[in-house]
Amino acid sequence: MSSDAEAAVRTYSYLGPAGTFTEAALAQVPEARGQVWHPVRNVGEALDDVVSGRSDAAMIAIENSVDGGVSTTQDALATMPGLRIVGEYLVPVQFVLVGRPGATLADVSVIAAHPVAYGQCLVWLGDALPAHAHVPSSSNVAAALDMLDGVGGADAAIAPPGILEHHDLQLLAENIGDNPKAVTRFVLVSRTVAPPPPTGADKTSLIVELPDDHPGALLDMLEQFATRGINLSLLASRPIGDELGRYRFVVDADGHVLDERMADALLGLRRFSPQVVFLGSYPRADRAIVHYPSRYSDDVFVEARDWLRGLISGEPEE
């Protein structure tokens, strides 16, 4: 193999081990196929791989349709400089109940599960195994592997379906999640790069701090978007941590930073906020075209700037 071919190999970090929902998200990235996939233990490790250059990009979960934002991811993106979201991917969240080879549902009395996964299967568990006990696990895959190794005393585990492709486990039940429409949103994060060109179906992610705790501070921030016709698909608050009443907001806004209305909104935020973190503009996972009123089209913003420039230069008005 030539040195050029070796140099072309890229490394992607993801929450492992094999069989996780994060791995399923990474499998959706065309340019990641045939490259090196590096499993890590947590979001911080994945992002540190990117910042340090050990990996070219990392796939991390940022939002779940049932449980909301992933706070560890949001806090890491707010505090680790040099990162940029370059894509988003949606993974349906389905769970299976697995046991050791040869086990049956009648054998199950203790279930290992990550607390979030466990909470999303309570209805099924109450109907099928009302007398079970729960052993918390650090991850969905770890629950199954610990059970398989006899760690923790569990005789079954709640896990993602993909684990069956990697380990010799007995499928005891499938589709046990209480919400069949549950989805987790993942983002692919690289080092800081220029955003890709607008597609018309884009999303811009930001983290914005409020300047201080006063009546109307949040409204002032939201008006930067509302007065420019920009819809927000996510607004989540996270404590900054230095004192009570100080918050940063995780924002997903429909549109691209190269859209005139979005660029104008970012300028407004920059004047208003002591800290604005631009996480990236990237194509939406659902590829849904962003619609907005015609009064917020790029031409309107360009014409307004040209009008002001003419006033300043003394050009005669037509």
C-alpha positions as YAML, in Angstrom:
chain: A
units: angstrom
residues:
- id: 1
  name: MET
  ca: [0.00, 0.00, 0.00]
- id: 2
  name: SER
  ca: [1.37, 3.44, -0.91]
- id: 3
  name: SER
  ca: [1.98, 6.15, 1.66]
- id: 4
  name: ASP
  ca: [-0.71, 8.26, -0.04]
- id: 5
  name: ALA
  ca: [-3.29, 5.50, 0.52]
- id: 6
  name: GLU
  ca: [-2.22, 5.11, 4.12]
- id: 7
  name: ALA
  ca: [-2.52, 8.87, 4.69]
- id: 8
  name: ALA
  ca: [-6.06, 8.81, 3.32]
- id: 9
  name: VAL
  ca: [-7.31, 6.51, 6.10]
- id: 10
  name: ARG
  ca: [-9.53, 8.40, 8.54]
- id: 11
  name: THR
  ca: [-10.38, 7.55, 12.15]
- id: 12
  name: TYR
  ca: [-13.82, 8.01, 13.70]
- id: 13
  name: SER
  ca: [-14.46, 7.80, 17.44]
- id: 14
  name: TYR
  ca: [-17.79, 6.55, 18.74]
- id: 15
  name: LEU
  ca: [-19.32, 5.33, 21.99]
- id: 16
  name: GLY
  ca: [-18.56, 1.63, 22.00]
- id: 17
  name: PRO
  ca: [-18.25, -1.21, 22.10]
- id: 18
  name: ALA
  ca: [-19.65, -2.60, 18.83]
- id: 19
  name: GLY
  ca: [-23.42, -2.86, 18.66]
- id: 20
  name: THR
  ca: [-24.36, 0.51, 20.18]
- id: 21
  name: PHE
  ca: [-26.84, 3.00, 18.75]
- id: 22
  name: THR
  ca: [-23.86, 5.31, 18.18]
- id: 23
  name: GLU
  ca: [-22.27, 2.70, 15.94]
- id: 24
  name: ALA
  ca: [-25.55, 2.51, 14.01]
- id: 25
  name: ALA
  ca: [-25.39, 6.29, 13.52]
- id: 26
  name: LEU
  ca: [-21.79, 6.12, 12.29]
- id: 27
  name: ALA
  ca: [-22.81, 3.44, 9.80]
- id: 28
  name: GLN
  ca: [-24.96, 6.11, 8.10]
- id: 29
  name: VAL
  ca: [-21.91, 8.22, 7.20]
- id: 30
  name: PRO
  ca: [-20.83, 7.28, 3.65]
- id: 31
  name: GLU
  ca: [-17.29, 8.63, 4.03]
- id: 32
  name: ALA
  ca: [-16.76, 6.61, 7.23]
- id: 33
  name: ARG
  ca: [-17.24, 3.26, 5.52]
- id: 34
  name: GLY
  ca: [-14.04, 1.29, 5.23]
- id: 35
  name: GLN
  ca: [-12.24, 3.63, 7.62]
- id: 36
  name: VAL
  ca: [-11.01, 3.09, 11.20]
- id: 37
  name: TRP
  ca: [-13.76, 3.11, 13.84]
- id: 38
  name: HIS
  ca: [-12.39, 3.73, 17.32]
- id: 39
  name: PRO
  ca: [-14.71, 2.77, 20.24]
- id: 40
  name: VAL
  ca: [-14.48, 4.98, 23.35]
- id: 41
  name: ARG
  ca: [-16.11, 4.97, 26.78]
- id: 42
  name: ASN
  ca: [-17.77, 8.38, 26.94]
- id: 43
  name: VAL
  ca: [-18.54, 11.59, 25.06]
- id: 44
  name: GLY
  ca: [-15.65, 13.51, 26.59]
- id: 45
  name: GLU
  ca: [-13.16, 10.91, 25.40]
- id: 46
  name: ALA
  ca: [-14.65, 10.98, 21.89]
- id: 47
  name: LEU
  ca: [-14.39, 14.78, 21.62]
- id: 48
  name: ASP
  ca: [-10.91, 14.82, 23.14]
- id: 49
  name: ASP
  ca: [-9.84, 12.40, 20.42]
- id: 50
  name: VAL
  ca: [-10.95, 14.98, 17.84]
- id: 51
  name: VAL
  ca: [-9.35, 17.98, 19.56]
- id: 52
  name: SER
  ca: [-6.04, 16.14, 20.03]
- id: 53
  name: GLY
  ca: [-6.02, 14.83, 16.46]
- id: 54
  name: ARG
  ca: [-6.25, 11.15, 17.39]
- id: 55
  name: SER
  ca: [-9.50, 11.01, 15.41]
- id: 56
  name: ASP
  ca: [-10.73, 12.97, 12.42]
- id: 57
  name: ALA
  ca: [-14.31, 13.08, 13.74]
- id: 58
  name: ALA
  ca: [-16.54, 11.71, 16.49]
- id: 59
  name: MET
  ca: [-20.15, 10.54, 16.46]
- id: 60
  name: ILE
  ca: [-22.01, 11.56, 19.63]
- id: 61
  name: ALA
  ca: [-25.62, 11.55, 20.80]
- id: 62
  name: ILE
  ca: [-27.04, 15.02, 21.40]
- id: 63
  name: GLU
  ca: [-30.82, 14.63, 21.73]
- id: 64
  name: ASN
  ca: [-33.45, 11.96, 22.34]
- id: 65
  name: SER
  ca: [-37.09, 12.39, 21.37]
- id: 66
  name: VAL
  ca: [-38.23, 10.92, 24.71]
- id: 67
  name: ASP
  ca: [-35.65, 12.17, 27.21]
- id: 68
  name: GLY
  ca: [-34.61, 15.44, 25.57]
- id: 69
  name: GLY
  ca: [-31.10, 16.81, 25.29]
- id: 70
  name: VAL
  ca: [-28.03, 14.83, 26.31]
- id: 71
  name: SER
  ca: [-26.59, 17.13, 28.96]
- id: 72
  name: THR
  ca: [-23.08, 15.67, 28.94]
- id: 73
  name: THR
  ca: [-22.80, 16.32, 25.20]
- id: 74
  name: GLN
  ca: [-24.23, 19.82, 25.41]
- id: 75
  name: ASP
  ca: [-21.89, 20.79, 28.26]
- id: 76
  name: ALA
  ca: [-18.86, 19.33, 26.48]
- id: 77
  name: LEU
  ca: [-19.60, 21.24, 23.27]
- id: 78
  name: ALA
  ca: [-20.03, 24.43, 25.30]
- id: 79
  name: THR
  ca: [-16.67, 24.16, 27.02]
- id: 80
  name: MET
  ca: [-14.33, 22.44, 24.52]
- id: 81
  name: PRO
  ca: [-13.09, 24.89, 21.86]
- id: 82
  name: GLY
  ca: [-12.10, 23.95, 18.34]
- id: 83
  name: LEU
  ca: [-15.06, 21.72, 17.47]
- id: 84
  name: ARG
  ca: [-17.60, 21.92, 14.67]
- id: 85
  name: ILE
  ca: [-20.73, 19.87, 13.91]
- id: 86
  name: VAL
  ca: [-20.59, 18.72, 10.28]
- id: 87
  name: GLY
  ca: [-23.65, 16.46, 10.07]
- id: 88
  name: GLU
  ca: [-26.59, 14.96, 11.93]
- id: 89
  name: TYR
  ca: [-28.08, 11.47, 11.84]
- id: 90
  name: LEU
  ca: [-31.25, 9.94, 13.28]
- id: 91
  name: VAL
  ca: [-31.42, 6.43, 14.72]
- id: 92
  name: PRO
  ca: [-34.71, 4.78, 15.74]
- id: 93
  name: VAL
  ca: [-34.45, 3.60, 19.35]
- id: 94
  name: GLN
  ca: [-35.67, 0.04, 19.70]
- id: 95
  name: PHE
  ca: [-34.71, -2.31, 22.51]
- id: 96
  name: VAL
  ca: [-34.45, -6.07, 22.84]
- id: 97
  name: LEU
  ca: [-34.27, -8.26, 25.93]
- id: 98
  name: VAL
  ca: [-31.40, -10.72, 25.74]
- id: 99
  name: GLY
  ca: [-30.12, -13.54, 27.93]
- id: 100
  name: ARG
  ca: [-27.39, -16.13, 27.92]
- id: 101
  name: PRO
  ca: [-27.58, -18.83, 25.23]
- id: 102
  name: GLY
  ca: [-30.43, -21.22, 25.97]
- id: 103
  name: ALA
  ca: [-32.24, -18.90, 28.39]
- id: 104
  name: THR
  ca: [-36.01, -18.36, 28.27]
- id: 105
  name: LEU
  ca: [-38.22, -15.49, 29.40]
- id: 106
  name: ALA
  ca: [-39.37, -17.64, 32.32]
- id: 107
  name: ASP
  ca: [-35.78, -17.66, 33.65]
- id: 108
  name: VAL
  ca: [-35.64, -13.88, 34.03]
- id: 109
  name: SER
  ca: [-35.81, -12.29, 37.46]
- id: 110
  name: VAL
  ca: [-32.98, -9.70, 37.43]
- id: 111
  name: ILE
  ca: [-32.49, -7.34, 34.47]
- id: 112
  name: ALA
  ca: [-29.39, -5.27, 33.73]
- id: 113
  name: ALA
  ca: [-30.06, -2.01, 31.89]
- id: 114
  name: HIS
  ca: [-28.85, 1.53, 31.48]
- id: 115
  name: PRO
  ca: [-31.25, 3.74, 33.51]
- id: 116
  name: VAL
  ca: [-32.46, 5.63, 30.42]
- id: 117
  name: ALA
  ca: [-33.15, 2.42, 28.50]
- id: 118
  name: TYR
  ca: [-34.84, 0.92, 31.54]
- id: 119
  name: GLY
  ca: [-37.10, 3.94, 31.87]
- id: 120
  name: GLN
  ca: [-38.17, 3.61, 28.23]
- id: 121
  name: CYS
  ca: [-39.27, -0.03, 28.68]
- id: 122
  name: LEU
  ca: [-41.26, 0.17, 31.93]
- id: 123
  name: VAL
  ca: [-44.67, -0.55, 30.42]
- id: 124
  name: TRP
  ca: [-43.50, -3.73, 28.69]
- id: 125
  name: LEU
  ca: [-41.56, -4.84, 31.77]
- id: 126
  name: GLY
  ca: [-44.57, -4.26, 34.02]
- id: 127
  name: ASP
  ca: [-46.72, -6.44, 31.79]
- id: 128
  name: ALA
  ca: [-44.26, -9.23, 30.96]
- id: 129
  name: LEU
  ca: [-42.03, -9.36, 34.06]
- id: 130
  name: PRO
  ca: [-43.82, -7.56, 36.90]
- id: 131
  name: ALA
  ca: [-41.65, -9.11, 39.64]
- id: 132
  name: HIS
  ca: [-38.24, -8.38, 38.12]
- id: 133
  name: ALA
  ca: [-35.38, -6.47, 39.79]
- id: 134
  name: HIS
  ca: [-33.20, -3.89, 38.01]
- id: 135
  name: VAL
  ca: [-29.38, -3.68, 38.02]
- id: 136
  name: PRO
  ca: [-28.17, -0.32, 36.57]
- id: 137
  name: SER
  ca: [-25.44, -0.45, 33.91]
- id: 138
  name: SER
  ca: [-23.12, 2.17, 32.43]
- id: 139
  name: SER
  ca: [-24.32, 1.61, 28.86]
- id: 140
  name: ASN
  ca: [-26.78, -0.44, 26.84]
- id: 141
  name: VAL
  ca: [-24.10, -2.76, 25.48]
- id: 142
  name: ALA
  ca: [-22.30, -3.02, 28.83]
- id: 143
  name: ALA
  ca: [-25.56, -4.29, 30.36]
- id: 144
  name: ALA
  ca: [-25.59, -7.25, 27.99]
- id: 145
  name: LEU
  ca: [-21.87, -7.99, 28.20]
- id: 146
  name: ASP
  ca: [-21.81, -7.85, 32.01]
- id: 147
  name: MET
  ca: [-24.83, -10.16, 32.11]
- id: 148
  name: LEU
  ca: [-23.12, -12.53, 29.67]
- id: 149
  name: ASP
  ca: [-20.00, -12.58, 31.88]
- id: 150
  name: GLY
  ca: [-22.03, -13.10, 35.07]
- id: 151
  name: VAL
  ca: [-21.21, -9.65, 36.47]
- id: 152
  name: GLY
  ca: [-23.87, -8.06, 38.68]
- id: 153
  name: GLY
  ca: [-26.12, -11.07, 39.05]
- id: 154
  name: ALA
  ca: [-28.47, -10.28, 36.15]
- id: 155
  name: ASP
  ca: [-29.92, -13.06, 34.03]
- id: 156
  name: ALA
  ca: [-31.17, -10.78, 31.21]
- id: 157
  name: ALA
  ca: [-30.35, -7.36, 29.80]
- id: 158
  name: ILE
  ca: [-32.00, -4.59, 27.83]
- id: 159
  name: ALA
  ca: [-29.83, -3.80, 24.81]
- id: 160
  name: PRO
  ca: [-29.91, -2.38, 21.27]
- id: 161
  name: PRO
  ca: [-30.80, -4.87, 18.52]
- id: 162
  name: GLY
  ca: [-27.38, -4.44, 16.85]
- id: 163
  name: ILE
  ca: [-25.66, -6.29, 19.68]
- id: 164
  name: LEU
  ca: [-27.00, -9.59, 18.34]
- id: 165
  name: GLU
  ca: [-24.72, -9.19, 15.31]
- id: 166
  name: HIS
  ca: [-21.62, -9.14, 17.51]
- id: 167
  name: HIS
  ca: [-22.24, -11.45, 20.48]
- id: 168
  name: ASP
  ca: [-23.72, -14.89, 21.14]
- id: 169
  name: LEU
  ca: [-26.87, -13.89, 23.02]
- id: 170
  name: GLN
  ca: [-30.34, -15.38, 23.31]
- id: 171
  name: LEU
  ca: [-33.10, -13.09, 22.00]
- id: 172
  name: LEU
  ca: [-35.88, -13.22, 24.63]
- id: 173
  name: ALA
  ca: [-38.10, -10.39, 23.36]
- id: 174
  name: GLU
  ca: [-37.87, -7.62, 20.78]
- id: 175
  name: ASN
  ca: [-39.46, -4.19, 20.33]
- id: 176
  name: ILE
  ca: [-39.89, -3.81, 24.08]
- id: 177
  name: GLY
  ca: [-39.63, -0.02, 24.10]
- id: 178
  name: ASP
  ca: [-42.74, 1.83, 25.25]
- id: 179
  name: ASN
  ca: [-42.54, 4.44, 22.46]
- id: 180
  name: PRO
  ca: [-42.27, 2.91, 18.98]
- id: 181
  name: LYS
  ca: [-41.45, 6.35, 17.51]
- id: 182
  name: ALA
  ca: [-38.50, 7.05, 19.83]
- id: 183
  name: VAL
  ca: [-35.51, 8.48, 17.97]
- id: 184
  name: THR
  ca: [-32.03, 9.59, 19.04]
- id: 185
  name: ARG
  ca: [-30.32, 12.39, 17.17]
- id: 186
  name: PHE
  ca: [-26.56, 12.08, 16.70]
- id: 187
  name: VAL
  ca: [-24.07, 14.64, 15.41]
- id: 188
  name: LEU
  ca: [-20.75, 14.10, 13.68]
- id: 189
  name: VAL
  ca: [-18.16, 16.48, 15.15]
- id: 190
  name: SER
  ca: [-14.83, 17.43, 13.60]
- id: 191
  name: ARG
  ca: [-12.23, 20.06, 14.29]
- id: 192
  name: THR
  ca: [-13.21, 23.58, 13.24]
- id: 193
  name: VAL
  ca: [-13.79, 23.79, 9.50]
- id: 194
  name: ALA
  ca: [-15.72, 26.13, 7.23]
- id: 195
  name: PRO
  ca: [-19.40, 25.15, 6.97]
- id: 196
  name: PRO
  ca: [-20.51, 23.35, 3.81]
- id: 197
  name: PRO
  ca: [-22.55, 25.35, 1.27]
- id: 198
  name: PRO
  ca: [-26.27, 25.84, 2.05]
- id: 199
  name: THR
  ca: [-28.62, 23.17, 0.74]
- id: 200
  name: GLY
  ca: [-31.93, 24.83, 1.63]
- id: 201
  name: ALA
  ca: [-32.50, 22.10, 4.22]
- id: 202
  name: ASP
  ca: [-30.03, 23.18, 6.87]
- id: 203
  name: LYS
  ca: [-29.73, 23.62, 10.60]
- id: 204
  name: THR
  ca: [-27.47, 25.91, 12.64]
- id: 205
  name: SER
  ca: [-26.45, 24.94, 16.18]
- id: 206
  name: LEU
  ca: [-25.35, 27.50, 18.75]
- id: 207
  name: ILE
  ca: [-24.71, 27.86, 22.45]
- id: 208
  name: VAL
  ca: [-25.61, 31.27, 23.82]
- id: 209
  name: GLU
  ca: [-25.08, 32.69, 27.30]
- id: 210
  name: LEU
  ca: [-27.42, 35.27, 28.79]
- id: 211
  name: PRO
  ca: [-25.58, 38.42, 29.89]
- id: 212
  name: ASP
  ca: [-27.14, 38.42, 33.37]
- id: 213
  name: ASP
  ca: [-30.23, 37.36, 35.30]
- id: 214
  name: HIS
  ca: [-32.86, 40.04, 34.67]
- id: 215
  name: PRO
  ca: [-36.51, 40.10, 33.57]
- id: 216
  name: GLY
  ca: [-36.79, 39.65, 29.81]
- id: 217
  name: ALA
  ca: [-33.22, 38.44, 29.23]
- id: 218
  name: LEU
  ca: [-34.39, 35.24, 27.54]
- id: 219
  name: LEU
  ca: [-36.95, 37.18, 25.50]
- id: 220
  name: ASP
  ca: [-34.18, 39.50, 24.29]
- id: 221
  name: MET
  ca: [-32.27, 36.47, 23.03]
- id: 222
  name: LEU
  ca: [-35.28, 34.87, 21.36]
- id: 223
  name: GLU
  ca: [-36.17, 38.11, 19.59]
- id: 224
  name: GLN
  ca: [-32.89, 37.91, 17.68]
- id: 225
  name: PHE
  ca: [-34.41, 34.93, 15.87]
- id: 226
  name: ALA
  ca: [-38.11, 35.85, 15.87]
- id: 227
  name: THR
  ca: [-37.59, 39.29, 14.26]
- id: 228
  name: ARG
  ca: [-35.72, 37.61, 11.40]
- id: 229
  name: GLY
  ca: [-38.24, 34.83, 10.77]
- id: 230
  name: ILE
  ca: [-36.02, 32.02, 12.08]
- id: 231
  name: ASN
  ca: [-37.67, 28.98, 13.65]
- id: 232
  name: LEU
  ca: [-35.99, 27.21, 16.56]
- id: 233
  name: SER
  ca: [-36.19, 23.41, 16.62]
- id: 234
  name: LEU
  ca: [-34.34, 23.11, 19.94]
- id: 235
  name: LEU
  ca: [-34.00, 25.40, 22.95]
- id: 236
  name: ALA
  ca: [-32.47, 23.82, 26.06]
- id: 237
  name: SER
  ca: [-31.03, 25.50, 29.13]
- id: 238
  name: ARG
  ca: [-27.91, 24.36, 30.97]
- id: 239
  name: PRO
  ca: [-26.45, 25.96, 34.11]
- id: 240
  name: ILE
  ca: [-23.11, 27.66, 33.52]
- id: 241
  name: GLY
  ca: [-22.08, 26.56, 37.02]
- id: 242
  name: ASP
  ca: [-20.33, 29.64, 38.33]
- id: 243
  name: GLU
  ca: [-23.33, 30.91, 40.30]
- id: 244
  name: LEU
  ca: [-27.08, 30.45, 40.67]
- id: 245
  name: GLY
  ca: [-29.24, 32.00, 37.98]
- id: 246
  name: ARG
  ca: [-26.57, 31.89, 35.23]
- id: 247
  name: TYR
  ca: [-27.54, 29.82, 32.21]
- id: 248
  name: ARG
  ca: [-26.40, 29.04, 28.72]
- id: 249
  name: PHE
  ca: [-28.86, 27.95, 26.05]
- id: 250
  name: VAL
  ca: [-28.38, 25.26, 23.44]
- id: 251
  name: VAL
  ca: [-30.10, 26.42, 20.25]
- id: 252
  name: ASP
  ca: [-30.89, 24.69, 16.97]
- id: 253
  name: ALA
  ca: [-32.15, 27.19, 14.40]
- id: 254
  name: ASP
  ca: [-33.58, 26.39, 10.98]
- id: 255
  name: GLY
  ca: [-31.28, 27.76, 8.29]
- id: 256
  name: HIS
  ca: [-27.61, 28.25, 7.41]
- id: 257
  name: VAL
  ca: [-25.06, 30.80, 8.57]
- id: 258
  name: LEU
  ca: [-24.67, 31.90, 4.93]
- id: 259
  name: ASP
  ca: [-28.39, 32.76, 4.80]
- id: 260
  name: GLU
  ca: [-28.67, 36.54, 5.19]
- id: 261
  name: ARG
  ca: [-31.31, 36.28, 7.93]
- id: 262
  name: MET
  ca: [-29.21, 33.82, 9.96]
- id: 263
  name: ALA
  ca: [-26.03, 35.89, 9.59]
- id: 264
  name: ASP
  ca: [-27.95, 38.96, 10.74]
- id: 265
  name: ALA
  ca: [-29.30, 37.04, 13.76]
- id: 266
  name: LEU
  ca: [-25.78, 35.94, 14.73]
- id: 267
  name: LEU
  ca: [-24.60, 39.55, 14.59]
- id: 268
  name: GLY
  ca: [-27.48, 40.47, 16.91]
- id: 269
  name: LEU
  ca: [-26.59, 37.65, 19.30]
- id: 270
  name: ARG
  ca: [-22.95, 38.68, 19.31]
- id: 271
  name: ARG
  ca: [-23.91, 42.22, 20.38]
- id: 272
  name: PHE
  ca: [-26.27, 40.86, 23.04]
- id: 273
  name: SER
  ca: [-24.45, 37.91, 24.58]
- id: 274
  name: PRO
  ca: [-21.09, 37.70, 26.38]
- id: 275
  name: GLN
  ca: [-20.50, 34.28, 24.82]
- id: 276
  name: VAL
  ca: [-21.81, 32.81, 21.57]
- id: 277
  name: VAL
  ca: [-20.44, 29.43, 20.47]
- id: 278
  name: PHE
  ca: [-21.08, 28.62, 16.82]
- id: 279
  name: LEU
  ca: [-21.28, 24.84, 16.62]
- id: 280
  name: GLY
  ca: [-21.95, 24.62, 12.91]
- id: 281
  name: SER
  ca: [-24.35, 24.81, 9.99]
- id: 282
  name: TYR
  ca: [-25.05, 21.48, 8.34]
- id: 283
  name: PRO
  ca: [-27.72, 19.60, 6.37]
- id: 284
  name: ARG
  ca: [-30.73, 18.41, 8.35]
- id: 285
  name: ALA
  ca: [-30.98, 14.65, 8.77]
- id: 286
  name: ASP
  ca: [-34.54, 14.63, 7.42]
- id: 287
  name: ARG
  ca: [-33.55, 16.84, 4.46]
- id: 288
  name: ALA
  ca: [-36.72, 18.89, 5.02]
- id: 289
  name: ILE
  ca: [-36.60, 22.21, 3.15]
- id: 290
  name: VAL
  ca: [-36.68, 25.22, 5.47]
- id: 291
  name: HIS
  ca: [-39.60, 27.51, 4.63]
- id: 292
  name: TYR
  ca: [-39.86, 31.13, 5.76]
- id: 293
  name: PRO
  ca: [-41.93, 34.22, 4.86]
- id: 294
  name: SER
  ca: [-40.79, 36.09, 1.75]
- id: 295
  name: ARG
  ca: [-40.12, 39.24, 3.78]
- id: 296
  name: TYR
  ca: [-37.13, 37.42, 5.29]
- id: 297
  name: SER
  ca: [-35.54, 36.35, 2.00]
- id: 298
  name: ASP
  ca: [-31.88, 37.08, 1.30]
- id: 299
  name: ASP
  ca: [-32.82, 39.74, -1.26]
- id: 300
  name: VAL
  ca: [-34.66, 41.77, 1.36]
- id: 301
  name: PHE
  ca: [-31.61, 41.89, 3.65]
- id: 302
  name: VAL
  ca: [-29.27, 42.73, 0.76]
- id: 303
  name: GLU
  ca: [-31.55, 45.52, -0.46]
- id: 304
  name: ALA
  ca: [-31.75, 47.01, 3.03]
- id: 305
  name: ARG
  ca: [-27.97, 47.07, 3.33]
- id: 306
  name: ASP
  ca: [-27.60, 48.64, -0.11]
- id: 307
  name: TRP
  ca: [-30.16, 51.28, 0.86]
- id: 308
  name: LEU
  ca: [-28.24, 52.17, 4.02]
- id: 309
  name: ARG
  ca: [-24.95, 52.23, 2.14]
- id: 310
  name: GLY
  ca: [-26.49, 54.69, -0.31]
- id: 311
  name: LEU
  ca: [-27.68, 56.93, 2.50]
- id: 312
  name: ILE
  ca: [-24.19, 57.02, 4.02]
- id: 313
  name: SER
  ca: [-22.44, 57.68, 0.71]
- id: 314
  name: GLY
  ca: [-24.84, 60.45, -0.29]
- id: 315
  name: GLU
  ca: [-26.19, 58.73, -3.36]
- id: 316
  name: PRO
  ca: [-29.34, 60.40, -4.72]
- id: 317
  name: GLU
  ca: [-32.53, 58.53, -3.88]
- id: 318
  name: GLU
  ca: [-34.52, 57.26, -6.82]
...
